[in-house]
C-alpha cells in the first residue's frame, strides 16, 4: 500500500526553521520532503496558508490530480453480489446434505 506524503507536517516543520534533511529525519524520505517543498514553492504555499486544512486537502492542493485514476478492472454488479454469495452458500449446504445421505 502506498502512503501519502505528510505534506502538512513538512510545511509546519519548515516554518519552524528545519532543513529538508532535518525534516526527513522525522521518518520521511528526503525525496518526499523535497517533492513537497518544491510543490509548495511552485504554488507559493506556506504553513500559514494550510494550517487550517486537513492533511488530505493540503495534499490535494500541492499535488492536484495525483492518486485519481479509473480502475483497469471491470467492477462487479454490486446489486447481485449478495445474491450470488447466498446462492453459493445454499448450494454448498445442499452438496453437504447429498454427501451425508450417500454415506448412510
Secondary structure, DSSP 8 states (H G I E B T S, - for coil): ------HHHHHHHHHTT--HHHHHTTTS-HHHHHHHHHHHHHHT--HHHHTTS-HHHHHHHHSTTTT----SS----HHHHHHHHHHHHHHHHHHHHHHHHHH-
